[in-house]
Amino acid sequence: MPLSVRWSALLLLFLVAQSGAAVAPDARVAHAPVTTFTYTDAATLLRLAVPTGWRVQAETLNGTRQLRVVPPKADQRERAAIDVTITVRRLARRESLERMARRMRTPDDDREAALLLKLNEKAGRLTVEYREGHYVSSSLWIVRQTLLVVQQTDKSHVVEARCAANASEYRTYRRFLETLCNSIGKARHS
């Protein structure tokens, strides 16, 4: 093989390798630090760290106030289907963090057993990561991965943060979702 052909082949391999690195920016984004701003909800005094560029929408659903945190890019909302909901609610009768943890340890219908489960009874905090599947309109089975953080504010109230995305995209946005869900602070209740 002539020398010029070998150099051309090496140059081509080098260019392909370089373009491959440029095609996968999501891998580098996942390791970048998450810059945030502090959001405080005027009605509940709930505080959370929101990634810069994301916005918070307050809404009432079935008489319960909730905050939805919306990512800035359309592909984050559509392809990744990021869904972040924070709710301040009253504990149901006989409901406790320990019972929630026990329930999440085993699979239930389309939900798998928890991938991660941390219960800190002293701090009144439950952290659970799990996967759940469901069919979408075109009979396509979609698996979603969810980080659920429940912070007890007193004996009868909790702040519940659910940060979810399609399982195939979850790893890319994990740091954003963990920053949001783990930042929930105490809230007042009416």
N, C-alpha and C positions, 0 to 999 in steps of 0.2 A: 504494500500500500504506500503510495507516494506520501511524502512528508506534509504537503499542503492539504491533502485529504484528511490525514490524522489530526492536524491542527484545526481544520474546519469542524471535524466531528467533536473534538474537545471543546471548541468554542460553542457549538450547538448545545452540548450537554451542560455547559456552564450557564448559558442563557436560559435553558429550560429549568435548571435548578433555581436560578434567581427569580424567574417568573412564578414558579411554584411558591416561593417564599412570599412574593408580593400578593398572591391570590388569597392567602389565608390570613387576613388581618384580624379576624375574630379571635384567633389563638393569642395574639399579642394584647388585644383589648381586655381579655379576661384577667391578665396579670397586671394591668395598669391600676394604680390606686383609684378608688372611687371618691370623687369629690362630691360633697353634699352641702345642703343648707338645712337648717332646722325649721321644721314646720310645726306650728302650734295651732290646734283647732280651738277656736274661740268658744264653742259651745261646751266642749268636754275637757278642755285644757290638756288634751292628749298631745304629746310631743313625739316627733319622729324625725330621723335623718333621711332626707329625700335626695337622691342623686341629682346633681345639677342638670337642668334641662327637662326633668320630669315634672309633671304637674299634679296637684292634688285636687280632687273634686269631692265635695261633701254632698251626700244625698241621704234620703230617708227611704228605707225599704221595709214594708210591713211594720211601720211605726218605730223602727230601729235606725238610729243614725249610723252611717258608715262612711268611711273615707275610701275613695278609689284613687290609686296612684297610677298615672298613665305615663308610659314611656314616650319619648319624643319622636321616635322613628316609626314609620308605617310598618316596616318589616318586623319590628319588635312587637307590634300590636297584632299583626296578621300571621306571619310565618311562625314566629315564636309563640304567639298567643299568650303574651305575658298578661297575667291578671293578678293585681295586688289589691286586697280588700282588708281594711282594718275596721273592726267593730268593737264598740263598748257595749257589753250586754250583761244582763243579770244571769247568774248561774241557775240552771233548772233545779227543781227539787231533787235532792240526793245526788246531784252532779258534783264531782270534785276532780281536781287535776289527776289524782291517783286513779280514779275510775276511767278518765279519758285515756290515760297512759295504758292501762290494762286493755282497753278496747282496741287501741292502735297496735298492740303487739301481735294481734292475730289478723289474718286476712278477712275481709268482709265484702262479699259480692264481687264487685269489680276493683276493689282496693286491695293492694298487696299489703303484707305485714310491713310495719315500719322499717325503713332502711336505717334510720337513726332515731333514737329516743332518749331524751335526757329529762329527768324530772328532778328539779331542785325544790324540795318541799320548803326548805327554810326561806328561800327567796320567793316562793309562790310562783314558780315559772316552769312551764312545760314546753319543750322543743321537740318537734317530730318532723321527720322528712319521710315522705311516702310517695308511691306511684299508684296511679289509678287510670283505668282505661274506660273508654266509652266510644260508641259509634257516632259518627257525624252524618250529616244528611246523605252523603253518597255511599253509605254503608262501609265507610272506611274506619278501621279501628285506630283510634288515636290514644297514645299513652301520655299522661300528664304527670309531671313531677311537682310536688308541693312541699313547701316548707311552712309548717304551722307553728306559730309561737303564741302561747297563751300565758298572759301575765295576770295573776290575781291581784286586784287592787284593795279588796277587803273581803270579808267572809262571803259576801253575796254577789260581787261583781268581778268581771274579768275584761281585759282588753285582748282581743283575738286578732292576730295578723296572719293572713293567708297569702303567701307569695307563690304563684304557680306559673309554669310555662310548659310547652310541649317538651317531653322528655328528650327528644333529639336536639333541642336547643338549650336545655336547662344549664348545661355546663358553661356555655358561653356567657350567660347572664347571672350565674350563681352569685358572684360577689355583689352585684347590684341588689339582688333579692335578699341575700343574707344581711346586707347593710340595712335595708329597709325593715325587714321583719325583726331583726334582733335589736333595733333601736327603739322599739315602742316603750314609752314611759308611762307613768301612772296618769290616770285621768280622774276627773271628778265625775260623779254621777248625780242625776237628779232624783 
